[in-house]
Amino acid sequence: MLAYLHIPFCDSKCHYCAFNSYTGKFDLKERYMHAIVEQLQYELKRFAPPKQSIVSLFIGGGTPSTIKASLYEPFFALLTPYLAENAEITTEANPQSATKEWLSGMKALGINRVSFGVQSFNDAKLKFLGRAHTKESALSAIHEAYTLGIKNISLDLIYGTSLDTMALLEEDLHIASSLPINHLSAYALTLEENTPFFKRTDVVNTSEKLAKDFVTHIIQAGFAQYEISNFGSYQSVHNKGYWEHQNYLGIGSGAVGFLENKRFYPAKEIETYINNPLEHNVELLSHNDLHVEKIFLGARSNIGIALSLFNTQEKEKVSLLIEEKKLLCKDTRVYNPDYFLSDEIALFIVD
């Protein structure tokens, strides 16, 4: 089982961001952190995980580093008995707010992995994206985390902006490769509704060649690809847990929980969530919903798909894909060698 905690506060809103996050509501931080403990108590009863059975906690956002480490203490006090002895405990962080004091405080709570929202080491690109940090603050934060003894460090890069050339992306990758990290996430810029970028026509570079060349360079730099957007000598337990369709607690406004055949959706708005953190909507998933999800997720990662999952009609299509080398078969599972085609392959199988 996994656990996800959502922190919806941000110092500023990036131009491409459609995540459930808010600026200017910092007066609600303490009430929010009380509410997540109340929800966690409820979810632990509903999910009933055995002690030491949660293999991963991921704190995402928003910007978790906008919350003082001390405010996380009650949450960790409640959850820690349920965390496996060697659980992966990750927090996202933005370079400008991940101070030495904050990183040290989070490490004392049990954090053993940090994922930095770097996006680029090019200051002009950072400004274009609406990021609040600089190249130097990103470098400083990553080195600080490593010096404090956090050995599993990841960073995010964005590609496919109108500023991107192969030279710019190679420089970002060169700098990333020189840092004490063992994981890298690379995301193509997408235009999301209700973001400043959405109606603009001058922000995206849609070159498929640029995207594929960049991914190839990441792999050649020593970051093995294990999922559509994730690379590294270290493979995130949390990321892979989603692709394996594990159950997960979802704590916080807009977080999503999953248990067997149900998804739980707490309120997205911070005020609504704080006033009633136990209120949520429930989505019931049919057998076919779960079946299709497993195929899509397996095609997007090195988890692959069990041959026993496919029905007769799907097996015929899978056999054709294996013949055409669009899928690779090993033992009792099939694997997708080209994640750029993952959705097309999955659609072909289930359609």
Secondary structure, DSSP 8 states (H G I E B T S, - for coil): -EEEEEE-B-SS--TT--SS-BSS-GGGHHHHHHHHHHHHHHHHHHH---TT-EEEEEEEES-GGGS-GGGGHHHHHHHGGGEEEEEEEEEEE-TTT--HHHHHHHHHHT--EEEEEEE-S-HHHHHHHT-S--HHHHHHHHHHHHHTT--EEEEEEEE-BTT--HHHHHHHHHHHHTSS-SEEEEEE----TTSTTTT-SSSB---HHHHHHHHHHHHHTT--EEETTEEESS--HHHHHHHTT--EEEESTT--EEETTEEEEE-SSHHHHHH-TT-EEEEE--HHHHHHHHHHHHHTBTT-EEGGGS-HHHHHHHHHHHHTTSSEEETTEEE-S-GGGHHHHHHHHH-
